[in-house]
Amino acid sequence: MGNELQPGEILVTIVTNIGWTPLFPRAAAVVTDVGAPLSHAAIVARELGIPAVVGCGNATMRLHTGDLVRVNGGQGTVEILS
């Protein structure tokens, strides 16, 4: 799965842990189904300056490869553009 993430794409997953950390520098943003402000995804994204929205609940079911998506980490929104 990790080798499929291309530079500039959005990392969308259920949850992350330390093993996911090498993928973050490739990601334009991170979106997870599970998480909170102190979750792994939120902390690593914040440290790297990557927008993140965690705790979405069903992002992995709603977002698909090729979707055009806007992630606003400051507002906590994920918007499907097409």
C-alpha positions in Angstrom: 0.0 0.0 0.0 2.7 2.5 1.0 4.5 2.1 -2.4 1.3 3.2 -4.1 1.3 6.7 -2.5 2.8 9.1 -5.0 4.4 12.4 -4.0 1.8 15.1 -3.6 -1.1 12.7 -3.1 -3.3 12.6 0.0 -2.7 9.8 2.4 -6.2 8.4 3.4 -6.2 5.5 5.9 -8.1 4.1 8.9 -5.4 4.9 11.4 -1.6 5.4 11.4 1.2 4.3 13.7 5.0 4.7 13.8 5.4 2.4 10.8 3.5 4.9 8.6 5.9 7.8 9.4 8.1 7.3 6.3 5.1 7.9 4.1 4.2 11.4 5.5 6.9 13.4 3.7 5.4 12.2 0.4 1.9 13.2 1.3 0.2 16.6 0.5 -2.2 15.9 3.3 -3.4 13.1 5.7 -6.9 12.0 6.3 -7.8 9.2 8.8 -11.0 7.5 9.9 -9.8 7.2 13.5 -7.8 9.8 15.5 -7.8 12.8 17.8 -5.5 15.8 18.3 -2.9 13.7 20.0 -3.0 10.7 17.6 0.0 9.6 15.6 -1.3 11.1 12.3 -2.1 14.4 13.9 1.3 14.8 15.7 3.5 13.7 12.7 1.5 15.8 10.2 1.8 18.8 12.5 5.6 18.4 13.0 6.0 18.1 9.2 3.7 21.0 8.4 1.2 18.7 6.5 -2.5 19.4 6.6 -4.3 16.7 8.5 -7.9 15.9 9.3 -8.2 12.9 11.7 -11.3 11.1 13.2 -13.4 11.4 10.0 -15.1 8.1 10.7 -15.6 7.0 7.1 -13.0 8.7 4.9 -11.7 5.4 3.6 -15.1 4.4 2.4 -15.9 7.8 0.7 -12.6 8.7 -0.8 -11.0 6.8 -3.7 -7.8 6.9 -5.7 -8.1 9.7 -8.3 -10.6 11.8 -6.4 -9.8 15.5 -6.4 -10.0 16.5 -2.7 -9.4 19.7 -0.7 -8.1 19.1 2.9 -8.2 22.0 5.3 -6.5 21.0 8.5 -7.2 24.3 10.2 -10.9 24.0 9.8 -11.0 20.2 10.0 -12.7 19.7 6.6 -12.3 17.4 3.7 -14.1 18.4 0.6 -14.5 16.1 -2.5 -14.2 18.4 -5.5 -14.8 15.8 -8.2 
